[in-house]
Amino acid sequence: MDDRPHIMIVEARFYNDIADELMAGALEVLEAEGLTYERFEVPGAFEIPAAIQYAIRSMDFFAGRRRFDGYVALGCVIRGETSHYDYVCGESARGLQDLAIRYSLALGYGILTVENKEQAWARAARNQKNKGGEATRACLQMLDLKRQFRLFPR
């Protein structure tokens, strides 16, 4: 069996152009490291924690399925005219943090929370802040930390 980390990437597709750029940054990192991954799309950032929970729960029921060693959450939430932004940002972050702590997950948080599309592009663009790549590197660093503490799987 291949012992290289296998990564789950969950991408919120609400802003397709931003999602594509975040994903491109994440894939650059994974491919440079020669790692395997699976991509899953969800409608928006709010749905990302549930998708990761589904993956975790599916491991309990399907013996022999390869467990994900790390998780990368990618998405973008742009402030609008209502308080909806605050709920989506807060609940997606809380949900992911709860999962990371409860299940000792190596998780890279790449959900942009911005005021406008220009801020989103500045953070998503690979030639600027490259938050997709940054979140993926964070996931891999947390995997290394798990190894140091001998937490398994990875």
URDA-V437225 format. One record per residue. N is the residue number from 1. RES is the residue in three letters. PHI is phi in whole degrees, -180 to 180 (999 if undefined). BURIAL is 1 if it has 9 or more other C-alpha atoms within 8 Angstrom, else 0. Layout:
n: {N	N}
res: {RES	RES}
phi: {PHI	PHI}
burial: {BURIAL	BURIAL}
This chain:
n: {1	2	3	4	5	6	7	8	9	10	11	12	13	14	15	16	17	18	19	20	21	22	23	24	25	26	27	28	29	30	31	32	33	34	35	36	37	38	39	40	41	42	43	44	45	46	47	48	49	50	51	52	53	54	55	56	57	58	59	60	61	62	63	64	65	66	67	68	69	70	71	72	73	74	75	76	77	78	79	80	81	82	83	84	85	86	87	88	89	90	91	92	93	94	95	96	97	98	99	100	101	102	103	104	105	106	107	108	109	110	111	112	113	114	115	116	117	118	119	120	121	122	123	124	125	126	127	128	129	130	131	132	133	134	135	136	137	138	139	140	141	142	143	144	145	146	147	148	149	150	151	152	153	154}
res: {MET	ASP	ASP	ARG	PRO	HIS	ILE	MET	ILE	VAL	GLU	ALA	ARG	PHE	TYR	ASN	ASP	ILE	ALA	ASP	GLU	LEU	MET	ALA	GLY	ALA	LEU	GLU	VAL	LEU	GLU	ALA	GLU	GLY	LEU	THR	TYR	GLU	ARG	PHE	GLU	VAL	PRO	GLY	ALA	PHE	GLU	ILE	PRO	ALA	ALA	ILE	GLN	TYR	ALA	ILE	ARG	SER	MET	ASP	PHE	PHE	ALA	GLY	ARG	ARG	ARG	PHE	ASP	GLY	TYR	VAL	ALA	LEU	GLY	CYS	VAL	ILE	ARG	GLY	GLU	THR	SER	HIS	TYR	ASP	TYR	VAL	CYS	GLY	GLU	SER	ALA	ARG	GLY	LEU	GLN	ASP	LEU	ALA	ILE	ARG	TYR	SER	LEU	ALA	LEU	GLY	TYR	GLY	ILE	LEU	THR	VAL	GLU	ASN	LYS	GLU	GLN	ALA	TRP	ALA	ARG	ALA	ALA	ARG	ASN	GLN	LYS	ASN	LYS	GLY	GLY	GLU	ALA	THR	ARG	ALA	CYS	LEU	GLN	MET	LEU	ASP	LEU	LYS	ARG	GLN	PHE	ARG	LEU	PHE	PRO	ARG}
phi: {999	-67	-100	-72	-59	-113	-111	-99	-112	-114	-118	-81	-101	-60	-112	-58	-66	-67	-59	-61	-72	-60	-64	-60	-64	-64	-67	-57	-67	-63	-70	-64	-88	69	-98	-94	-157	-132	-106	-134	-102	-131	-63	-154	-62	-60	-86	-61	-58	-63	-61	-68	-61	-58	-63	-63	-65	-65	-67	-71	-104	-119	-63	93	-75	-68	-75	-78	-90	-146	-134	-126	-105	-125	-180	-149	-125	-108	-60	-114	-91	-122	-79	-52	-53	-61	-68	-63	-62	-65	-73	-68	-65	-62	-61	-68	-64	-60	-64	-60	-75	-62	-111	51	-85	-86	-130	-102	-97	-121	-97	-76	-125	-134	-86	-157	-67	-62	-63	-62	-64	-62	-89	-83	-58	-66	-90	-124	-83	48	-67	-65	-67	-63	-64	-68	-63	-62	-59	-67	-66	-68	-62	-61	-65	-59	-62	-60	-91	56	-86	-127	-71	21}
burial: {0	0	0	0	1	1	1	1	1	1	1	1	1	1	1	0	0	1	1	0	1	1	1	1	1	1	1	1	1	1	1	0	0	0	1	1	1	0	0	0	0	1	0	1	1	1	1	1	1	0	1	1	1	0	0	0	0	0	1	0	0	0	0	0	0	0	0	1	1	1	1	1	1	1	1	1	1	1	1	0	0	0	0	0	1	0	0	1	1	0	1	1	0	0	1	1	0	0	1	1	0	0	0	0	1	1	1	1	1	1	1	1	1	1	0	0	0	0	1	1	1	1	1	1	1	1	0	0	1	1	1	1	1	1	1	1	1	1	1	1	0	1	1	0	0	1	1	0	0	0	0	0	0	1}
